[in-house]
Amino acid sequence: MYKTKQTPRLGIYEKAIPNIYTWPEKLQTAQSLGFDFIEISIDESAERQERLDWSEKEIYALRHLCEQYQLPLHSMCLSAHRKYPFGSADAAIRLKAQEIMNKAIEFAYKSGIRVIQLAGYDVYYEPANEQTHLRFIEGMQWAAKQAERAGVMLAVEIMDTDYLNALSKFEILKREVNSAYFMAYPDVGNINGWNYDTCTELRLSRDHIVQIHLKDTFKVKPNYAGQFRDLVIGEGEVDFTAIFKTLKAIHYTAPMVIEMWAQDDKWRQNIITAKTVLQSAAKQADFPLL
């Protein structure tokens, strides 16, 4: 009988570590805090988007640095499409979205990144309608084909906005993008924040989840927009014990990432606190987190 390793790999979001740190410092920090990998961020900022224009020498240098620390860049949080969405009415913006996608896949292919998390926004800074939705689907169908060629997984994040804030909505999208390289990347905080039954949602998409963001949130309520970021895990309303019980029930072993942000000098202690809270919840659920 083959023995299966049950403990999921646990990563840390790059933005949980101060941006002033160099890559050796970020890798050493993640290693010292007991993480298995870092999730690199390619966001709306020019600084992080410039990474997509790195030369092969620069990309392979970072990959070799990761090998040196034995801490890979397992995944990429590609949120740059919030500024350049596939659903935009502006053709120039849609072309930019394609350019970003192609560069991100190439970066992932060369750096060893296995999963690119896509932002589940049809549009963000312009009005949404049926046409933005249809253009987004067309963009995802195109992107999936590019990912197939490279053997790099695309995984759509379940978001903090109404458009794609539940795995049940992803399942509808998945029917339109029928590719083995187009899957789901739920953020349990976002699902919780929008008052969905997070555990039911996880069970619904059990066959399509390739990675999970662990994040705490406050729920949307009448006259309150909720809080979807900048909380230390344990401060919000997410029931991590129930989530881990569900993950155990569906035999989940894929990677997970703690998503937090280094906002002040307490960032390191905040990460340690988050890990302690998650370890306690996992122990109560008899789920082998760490």
C-alpha positions as CSV (number, residue, x, y, z in Angstrom):
1,M,0.0,0.0,0.0
2,Y,1.4,3.4,-1.0
3,K,1.7,6.0,1.7
4,T,0.4,9.4,0.8
5,K,1.9,12.6,2.2
6,Q,-1.0,14.4,3.7
7,T,0.5,17.7,4.7
8,P,-0.1,20.5,2.2
9,R,2.8,22.8,1.3
10,L,2.3,26.2,3.0
11,G,3.5,29.4,1.3
12,I,3.6,33.0,2.2
13,Y,2.5,35.9,0.1
14,E,5.4,38.2,-1.0
15,K,3.6,41.3,0.3
16,A,3.6,39.9,3.8
17,I,7.3,40.7,3.9
18,P,8.5,44.3,3.6
19,N,9.1,45.4,0.0
20,I,12.4,47.0,1.0
21,Y,13.8,43.5,1.5
22,T,16.0,42.1,-1.2
23,W,15.2,38.7,-2.7
24,P,17.8,36.9,-0.6
25,E,16.3,38.6,2.5
26,K,12.8,37.6,1.5
27,L,13.8,34.0,0.9
28,Q,15.7,33.8,4.1
29,T,12.8,35.3,6.0
30,A,10.3,32.9,4.6
31,Q,12.6,30.0,5.3
32,S,13.2,31.1,8.9
33,L,9.5,31.3,9.5
34,G,9.0,27.8,8.3
35,F,7.3,28.3,4.9
36,D,7.7,26.0,1.9
37,F,7.6,28.7,-0.8
38,I,6.9,32.3,-1.6
39,E,4.0,33.5,-3.8
40,I,5.5,36.3,-6.0
41,S,3.3,39.4,-6.7
42,I,2.9,41.0,-10.1
43,D,0.4,43.8,-9.3
44,E,-0.7,47.1,-10.8
45,S,2.5,48.9,-9.8
46,A,5.1,49.7,-12.5
47,E,7.8,48.3,-10.2
48,R,6.4,44.8,-10.0
49,Q,5.2,44.8,-13.6
50,E,8.7,45.5,-14.7
51,R,9.6,42.0,-13.5
52,L,7.8,40.7,-16.6
53,D,10.4,42.4,-18.8
54,W,13.3,40.8,-17.0
55,S,15.9,39.1,-19.2
56,E,16.4,35.3,-19.2
57,K,19.5,35.9,-17.2
58,E,17.6,37.8,-14.5
59,I,14.8,35.2,-14.3
60,Y,17.2,32.3,-14.0
61,A,19.3,34.2,-11.5
62,L,16.2,34.4,-9.2
63,R,15.4,30.7,-9.9
64,H,19.0,29.8,-8.9
65,L,18.7,31.9,-5.8
66,C,15.5,30.0,-4.8
67,E,17.4,26.7,-5.4
68,Q,20.2,28.0,-3.1
69,Y,17.7,28.6,-0.3
70,Q,15.6,25.5,-1.3
71,L,12.5,27.7,-1.3
72,P,10.8,27.9,-4.7
73,L,8.5,30.5,-6.1
74,H,5.6,28.0,-6.4
75,S,3.0,30.5,-7.5
76,M,2.4,34.0,-8.9
77,C,-0.3,36.4,-7.8
78,L,-1.0,38.2,-11.1
79,S,-3.3,41.1,-10.1
80,A,-2.0,43.4,-12.8
81,H,-5.1,42.6,-14.8
82,R,-7.2,44.7,-12.4
83,K,-5.7,47.7,-14.2
84,Y,-5.7,46.0,-17.6
85,P,-8.8,43.7,-17.6
86,F,-9.8,41.3,-20.4
87,G,-13.3,42.6,-20.2
88,S,-12.5,46.2,-20.9
89,A,-14.4,48.1,-23.6
90,D,-11.0,49.6,-24.7
91,A,-9.3,47.4,-27.3
92,A,-5.9,48.8,-26.3
93,I,-6.4,47.7,-22.7
94,R,-7.4,44.2,-23.8
95,L,-4.2,44.0,-25.9
96,K,-2.3,45.0,-22.8
97,A,-4.1,42.3,-20.9
98,Q,-2.9,39.7,-23.5
99,E,0.6,41.1,-23.4
100,I,0.7,40.8,-19.6
101,M,-0.6,37.2,-19.7
102,N,1.9,36.1,-22.3
103,K,4.8,37.6,-20.3
104,A,3.5,36.1,-17.0
105,I,3.3,32.6,-18.5
106,E,6.8,33.0,-20.0
107,F,8.1,34.2,-16.6
108,A,6.5,31.3,-14.9
109,Y,7.8,28.7,-17.4
110,K,11.4,29.9,-16.9
111,S,11.3,30.5,-13.2
112,G,9.6,27.2,-12.3
113,I,6.3,28.7,-11.1
114,R,3.5,26.2,-11.4
115,V,0.4,28.2,-10.7
116,I,-0.6,31.7,-11.9
117,Q,-3.4,33.2,-9.9
118,L,-5.7,35.3,-12.1
119,A,-7.8,38.1,-10.7
120,G,-11.5,37.3,-11.2
121,Y,-12.5,40.7,-12.5
122,D,-14.2,41.2,-15.8
123,V,-13.5,44.9,-15.3
124,Y,-12.6,46.9,-12.2
125,Y,-12.2,50.6,-13.0
126,E,-15.1,50.8,-15.6
127,P,-18.8,49.9,-15.6
128,A,-19.5,46.2,-15.9
129,N,-22.2,44.8,-18.2
130,E,-23.0,41.7,-20.3
131,Q,-20.4,42.7,-22.9
132,T,-17.6,43.0,-20.3
133,H,-18.6,39.5,-19.0
134,L,-18.5,38.0,-22.5
135,R,-15.1,39.7,-23.3
136,F,-13.8,38.3,-20.0
137,I,-14.8,34.8,-21.0
138,E,-13.2,35.1,-24.4
139,G,-10.0,36.4,-22.7
140,M,-10.0,33.4,-20.4
141,Q,-10.5,30.9,-23.2
142,W,-7.6,32.5,-25.0
143,A,-5.4,32.6,-21.9
144,A,-6.1,28.9,-21.1
145,K,-4.7,27.9,-24.5
146,Q,-1.5,29.9,-23.9
147,A,-1.1,28.2,-20.5
148,E,-1.7,24.8,-22.0
149,R,1.2,25.3,-24.4
150,A,3.6,26.1,-21.5
151,G,2.1,23.5,-19.1
152,V,1.5,26.3,-16.5
153,M,-1.7,26.2,-14.5
154,L,-4.0,29.3,-14.5
155,A,-6.2,29.5,-11.4
156,V,-8.9,32.2,-10.9
157,E,-9.1,33.8,-7.5
158,I,-12.4,34.0,-5.9
159,M,-12.5,37.8,-5.3
160,D,-13.6,40.6,-3.0
161,T,-16.1,42.0,-5.5
162,D,-19.5,40.7,-6.4
163,Y,-18.6,39.5,-9.9
164,L,-16.8,36.3,-8.9
165,N,-17.0,36.0,-5.2
166,A,-18.0,32.4,-4.9
167,L,-16.8,29.0,-6.2
168,S,-20.4,28.4,-7.4
169,K,-19.8,31.3,-9.8
170,F,-16.5,29.9,-10.9
171,E,-18.2,26.6,-11.8
172,I,-20.4,28.5,-14.2
173,L,-17.3,30.1,-15.7
174,K,-15.5,26.8,-15.9
175,R,-18.2,25.5,-18.2
176,E,-17.2,28.2,-20.7
177,V,-13.4,27.6,-20.3
178,N,-13.1,23.8,-20.6
179,S,-9.4,23.4,-20.0
180,A,-7.4,21.2,-17.6
181,Y,-5.1,24.3,-17.2
182,F,-7.9,26.6,-16.0
183,M,-8.9,26.0,-12.4
184,A,-10.0,27.7,-9.2
185,Y,-7.9,29.5,-6.5
186,P,-10.4,30.2,-3.7
187,D,-9.7,32.9,-1.1
188,V,-11.6,31.6,1.9
189,G,-11.7,35.1,3.4
190,N,-13.4,36.5,0.3
191,I,-16.0,33.8,0.2
192,N,-16.7,34.2,3.9
193,G,-16.8,38.0,3.6
194,W,-19.6,37.8,1.0
195,N,-21.6,35.6,3.4
196,Y,-21.4,32.4,1.3
197,D,-21.2,29.0,3.1
198,T,-17.5,28.6,2.6
199,C,-17.4,24.9,3.4
200,T,-20.2,24.1,1.0
201,E,-18.5,26.1,-1.7
202,L,-15.2,24.2,-1.1
203,R,-17.0,20.9,-1.4
204,L,-18.7,22.0,-4.6
205,S,-15.4,22.8,-6.4
206,R,-13.3,20.1,-4.8
207,D,-12.2,18.7,-8.2
208,H,-11.2,22.2,-9.5
209,I,-9.2,23.7,-6.6
210,V,-5.5,23.8,-7.1
211,Q,-4.5,26.2,-4.4
212,I,-6.1,28.2,-1.5
213,H,-5.5,31.6,0.0
214,L,-5.8,31.7,3.8
215,K,-7.0,35.2,4.8
216,D,-9.3,36.6,7.5
217,T,-12.2,39.0,6.8
218,F,-15.2,40.7,8.3
219,K,-18.5,39.9,6.6
220,V,-20.5,42.3,4.4
221,K,-23.6,43.5,6.4
222,P,-26.3,46.1,5.9
223,N,-24.6,49.5,5.9
224,Y,-21.2,47.9,6.2
225,A,-19.0,47.0,3.2
226,G,-17.0,44.3,5.1
227,Q,-13.3,44.2,5.4
228,F,-11.4,42.1,3.0
229,R,-7.7,42.9,3.7
230,D,-5.2,44.1,6.3
231,L,-6.4,41.8,9.1
232,V,-4.1,39.5,11.0
233,I,-5.5,35.9,10.8
234,G,-7.5,35.4,14.0
235,E,-8.9,39.0,14.1
236,G,-11.8,38.4,11.7
237,E,-14.8,36.1,11.3
238,V,-13.4,33.2,9.2
239,D,-14.0,29.8,10.9
240,F,-10.7,28.2,10.0
241,T,-11.5,25.1,12.1
242,A,-14.6,24.4,10.0
243,I,-12.6,25.0,6.8
244,F,-9.9,22.6,7.8
245,K,-12.5,20.0,8.7
246,T,-13.9,20.4,5.2
247,L,-10.5,20.2,3.6
248,K,-9.8,17.0,5.5
249,A,-13.2,15.5,4.4
250,I,-12.4,16.2,0.7
251,H,-8.8,14.9,1.1
252,Y,-7.2,18.2,0.2
253,T,-3.4,18.1,-0.1
254,A,-2.7,20.9,-2.6
255,P,-0.7,24.0,-1.5
256,M,-2.1,26.9,0.5
257,V,-0.8,30.5,1.0
258,I,-1.1,32.8,3.9
259,E,-2.2,36.1,2.4
260,M,-1.2,39.1,4.6
261,W,0.4,42.5,4.2
262,A,3.4,44.0,5.9
263,Q,1.8,47.3,7.1
264,D,4.0,48.1,10.1
265,D,6.9,47.0,12.2
266,K,4.9,44.1,13.7
267,W,4.7,42.3,10.4
268,R,6.9,39.4,11.5
269,Q,5.0,38.9,14.7
270,N,1.8,39.1,12.7
271,I,2.9,36.2,10.5
272,I,3.9,34.1,13.6
273,T,0.5,34.9,15.2
274,A,-1.3,33.9,12.0
275,K,0.6,30.6,11.8
276,T,-0.2,29.9,15.5
277,V,-4.0,30.5,14.9
278,L,-4.0,28.3,11.9
279,Q,-2.1,25.5,13.6
280,S,-4.5,25.6,16.5
281,A,-7.5,25.4,14.1
282,A,-5.9,22.7,12.1
283,K,-5.2,20.7,15.2
284,Q,-8.8,21.0,16.3
285,A,-9.9,19.7,12.9
286,D,-7.3,16.9,12.9
287,F,-6.0,18.4,9.6
288,P,-2.2,18.1,9.0
289,L,-1.4,21.7,8.2
290,L,2.2,21.8,9.3
